[in-house]
Amino acid sequence: MNIGTFDRLLFAYSIGSHILIVLMSIGLSVILPVLEYIAIKYKDVYYDLLTRRVAKALVMFFAVGTASGAVMAVELIDLFPKFMTIIAVVGVLPFYYEIFAFFLETIMLVSYYYYWDVFKNRMHHWLLTFGVAGGTLASAVFITMINAWMNTPNGFNISYYEKTGKLIDVNPFITALTPSTGREVFHVVIVTAFAGLMVLGAFFAYQYLRAKTEEAKTLYMKGLKVTFPMNMFLIIMAGLSGTLEMSGLLTYQPEKYAALDLNPYPIARDAPEHLFGTIVEKNGHYYVLGGIKIPFVQSLLAGNGNLNTPVPGLSQFPTSTWPPLAVHDTFDLMVIGGTLLGLFLLSVLIAWILKKKPYESKGFMVAQILFAILTIPIYIGGWVTDEVGRQPWIIYNVMTVYQAANYSPSIIVPGYLIMAFYTILMPFSYWYAFRLMKQGDVKKEISSYKMPSTAHGR
């Protein structure tokens, strides 16, 4: 393995581990305002207890995510110094905005969690949840802006840089408004919150199955009654945002689009959809080998119902700039997996409409756990599809990963140590956070629980 490839491996492993923490931080932060509002509105001690337990886990994931984010920043500087040279000049503003978002998240979470009982008016305490969620989501938004800029770069004279290696006509203020920014931010925030809430729902389902008392079963069932409708909404938004993402690729990253849909040649109309398979070359011609071919569907989806929609093909581009064709498989796994998740949530909705009491069903609980486990590789597969699909570029059509990489062999030993550390840290973080959420005797806590007042002086 050469040093440039090791750089890619190390950062991929690190960021893959990091986003497993991020998805829980975002999932927990967006459910927190809902849980506490229900607790206050209906004076429900179960939801109040759930709020406190979720807040404990959020503090844990926030702490680990903060440390891991610092590792990401150092790795970017050490592993891809030439890339960071451009970022420092052109794309620095989203990084600065992310720091302010982090400050907001830190201040709000500390105030919310450690000064819980100081607030005599509980509604004032609840308002802090919007600061917590806002800071958490804003951090994700600004980091995603950088990624969107890598996919559709702007803010400097690209042609001049390619000729001379010098940056001129720099406008860092527009780097947060690239053609792909809105689509990518929308999709990333939605699917990350969805993944986090699916995992949280699996925790509630597992604890429900293990519960020994009716109080404990009620507690975790109430948690599922919140995660399910939120996930039902988010999976619909994920489908919509994913469609918008693909339409953006069709216009701004046609190589990537052609690789994801496995098009060896451009197709003028009636383009079929390929599920799995690969492209082989024979006598100077390219062929799709294996997989399943579904007529017309690609043009239908790309054109929002218009079968005359043309789609690009890989033959239009030099083979040296083709992404690895394995992204077609990760894309298919992501889409098929997301469809299965949607069908599961739809079946629960139908059962609820028919008054089948899915929240009290052992089958539903087991299914929730299994589909939450499936969510993780689907989510990671989405990131792999996006990042590997941009290869060989780190900045699309501007700089390749190997041009940006650090070729010093001194990074190899600490790199393997970082990967070993993440291998231990990730499962430990989940185990400890979930332990915090289940800690305590639910029956005793509920029997002695007193809801705080919602009005000052009462």
Secondary structure as UniProt FT lines:
FT   HELIX           3..41
FT   TURN            42..43
FT   HELIX           45..79
FT   HELIX           81..89
FT   HELIX           92..114
FT   HELIX           116..118
FT   HELIX           122..151
FT   HELIX           158..164
FT   HELIX           172..174
FT   TURN            175..176
FT   TURN            179..180
FT   HELIX           181..210
FT   HELIX           214..252
FT   HELIX           254..260
FT   TURN            261..262
FT   STRAND          273..275
FT   STRAND          278..282
FT   TURN            283..284
FT   STRAND          285..289
FT   STRAND          292..294
FT   TURN            295..296
FT   HELIX           297..302
FT   TURN            303..305
FT   TURN            307..308
FT   HELIX           314..316
FT   HELIX           319..321
FT   HELIX           326..353
FT   TURN            354..355
FT   HELIX           358..360
FT   HELIX           362..389
FT   TURN            390..392
FT   STRAND          393..395
FT   TURN            396..398
FT   STRAND          399..400
FT   HELIX           401..404
FT   HELIX           409..411
FT   HELIX           412..438
FT   HELIX           442..447
FT   TURN            456..457
//
